[in-house]
Amino acid sequence: MRRHRFAALLACVALLVSGCGQELRGTPVSVFADPFRVAGMPATDGPTGLRDDAAEPTREVTGTDGGEIDHLAVSSISDIEEFWETAYPETFDDEFTPVSDVISWDADGFDGMFCDTDTYNLVNAAFCHDDETIGWDRGVLLPSLRRANGDMAVTMVLAHEYGHAVQLQAGMITRSTPTLVAEQQADCLAGVYMRWVAEGNSPRFTLSTGDGLNNLLAAMIAFRDPLLNEGAPDVGDDEHGSAFERVSAFQFGFTDGAGSCASMDPAEIKQRRGDLPVLLPEDQSGELQITEDSVRTIMDALNILFEPAEPPELTFEPLDCPDADSDAPVTFCPATNTIAVDLPALELLGAQSDDEDTGLVTGDNTGYSVLVSRYMQSIQHQHGGVELNTARAALRTACLTGVATTKMVDEVNTPDGNTIALTAGDVDEAVSGILLNGLVASDVNGESVPSGFSRIDAFRVGVLGEQERCFKRFP
């Protein structure tokens, strides 16, 4: 029996359809230093999606029903090809060859074929290595993506699939390349194309660097690998990456261009992943119920890890603070070096769920990461020389929260006899929260910056870096 190979975007399509000492990359001077810019571009809201006066598609679709979804998809393919027509020779010093065909099917239908595979119940989009075609499910997948995150979520899926065609043509991969590498390269190449759109170069699409880009990052989070326990039979099969990893890959392409995608290999991904947990211990969910006791334990663990000269006080009562004004579930008052926790609000924030509409994931660390971020404001306050009520302070706080997150990879034994450690899925829960509510990336007054892209990037700087780097990058 022949094994047909096709590279598919979604390791778990059901997320959207049914709810289913490391070194930092880059240079010390970053295009992210301005909190109101996105990879050097102004952070602005505006039109996002297919233009009213969009150029007509240049490709024809095999198997199309002639409907709106296929028009959006083939417009996307045509636009992506127009981009690579110029970008490919500039990047890889060779002529670009488009895919041989683009194919549409309805996963609820019985008469479709793609890559020698029956398309009934094939809720996916993919690049077929065997015949170098790209195909998509117009019946279930693309409509669900569009409902969740707009036109550009569909375009991004197809930009990812076209990334597989580009990486094959450019010799970036071979048959022995791990799926994890190939998928994150494709995420990265999708980011390269999306930068071109965001810069206003596309004759068919627009992408704002505010809400538009935030929605794309939400879609990337939805494409994360499912969370597995150690010993599960499918561990290591068809691995695409966590939400944190896939968003990072997309951001590298958006910021640094296709060269950064070509540099992704097993060693680079291993270095970037570091010691972050990938699998849950057997028979564990990774969730720690948010209670007064658990909050105190987290605070004790942070005191052990950071050893501040004056550990912040903790209260579960409302706080009247003379130099900060925030109604967030967790607040920090510099004047008294006190962290105040609204426990019911924090419990709600950290409730475990998979959002059936967007695919975003929340859980205990969506809440605990906000607690950690306020602790890191106390660390900043004692560090001195920095303001706590500015946009730059908001990103510095996100960065330092990333540092604290990585420090909790190793078990911390607290005086109350408990043990605290980061588990698989915790970083993705934090990233979802950073995009959804921005509290981790907020200043002492609970004010954040508009760009989810910048908020997540600041957090990643901390996860992959050290404490002093956060102070240098966001002075």
Secondary structure by P-SEA (a helix, b strand, c coil): cbbbbbbbcccccccccccccccccccccccccccccccccccccccccccccccccccccccccccaaaaaaaaaaaaaaaaacccccccccbbbbcccbbbbbbcccccccccccccccccccccccccbbbbbbccccaaaaaacccaaaaaaaaaaaaaaaaaaaaccccccccaaaaaaaaaaaaaaaaaaaaacccccccccccaaaaaaaaaaaaacccccccccccccccccccaaaaaaaaaaaacccccccccccaaaaaaaaccccccccccccccccccaaaaaaaaaaaaaaccccccbbbbccccccccccccccbbbbccccbbbbaaaaaaaaacccccccccccccaaaaaaaaaaaaaaaaaaaacccccccaaaaaaaaaaaaaaaaaacccccccccbbbbbccaaaaaaaaaaaacccccccccccccccaaaaaaaaaaaaaccaaaaaaacc
